[in-house]
Amino acid sequence: MKEALIAAARIAVFLAAAFAASYGLPRHSGPSSASSVFNTLLLFSFLTGFFINRALERRKTLRTAVETELSRLRRLYNFSVSVDDRAWGRELHARLLTYHRRLAGNLFSYREGRDEYRLVAQWIYTFAPASERDRILYHDLLSTTRDIALERRPLERSLEGGLAAQSWAVILMIAGSVVTLVMINRGNGMTEFSAGLTAAGILAVLDLLRSTDRLSKAEIAALQAMYRENVPET
């Protein structure tokens, strides 16, 4: 409910600013360039649609990658509590906890967390199966460890992703062009109302792109909580 009210307040601000400019600025007395508004608006729509879709895919990739890693880390934990060598299992559990605690505290330190994960992997490679049961489980353990290593890079890219500065510069330049053309053409094919509404829509779409491109604090906190709860402390 709170987020909905904040979003509504932002839309209200965009509308107020756009209509204030549309009705308050003096009209341009030059020739009409209304056709340019359509062309520039079409380009703006295409680019923002592309960037928003890419941002949504990034968020989906991140969520899927985190859930996949957590399920595999849980398998490592299950092995640590079921292996016959209890001292080895307790050490693996401790190293898993260290890795989980780092990401539970700051998911954006995922790249730096490779050192903690390396300690987990190195400890797994030291295991010497003492029974047929352990040998069967160890084969699955090595496969899980390899899968986690392969998934780490896509997860890193998802966390570090987002629109590049150049992409933002291009989209802002086009948005500014649309708003400028709309304001110039008031009285030459566009009314003050239509110009204000179009400008407010441009601002709202830019705000949507910004909020979609960035990962909110609530989203990051939820993912960090998943790491916090994935492996029992004892």
C-alpha angles and dihedrals in degrees: 000000000000092000091049091053091049091050091049090050091053091050089050090052091050091050092047094049094045095048092044089056094042095051097031104048119082117255122256112244097200129102121298120268096176092133089063089058091063094047094048092043090052091053091047091051092050095049096044091047090052094047094045091050090050091050091051091050090051092054091048091049091049094051093046093047093050093049091047093050093047092052091052093046087052089056089055089052092049089054091049092058096043103044117108093232098075096182091055091046093052091052091050089050091051092051091048090052091052091053093046093048092054093054093040087058097044122000090190088068087070093116091052089047090071088089091059091046090049088058089053092050094045091052091051090054090057093060116118111197111227098186140034089251092055091048091056092047092045092058089057090044092057091048091051092048091052092049092052091052091052092050096050098080096052089049091051091051091050091053094045095042129100134115115317119238091251091054090052090048091054096046092046091049091052092044090051090050092052093049092046093050091046092052093045092053098054104130091015100082098322132074125219089253095052091044092051093047092049093048091049089051091052091052092047092051091049089051090049090051091049094050092045093047095052126065110236123230090245092055093048091046090053092051092046090051089056090058090046092055101036099085124035116241092230 
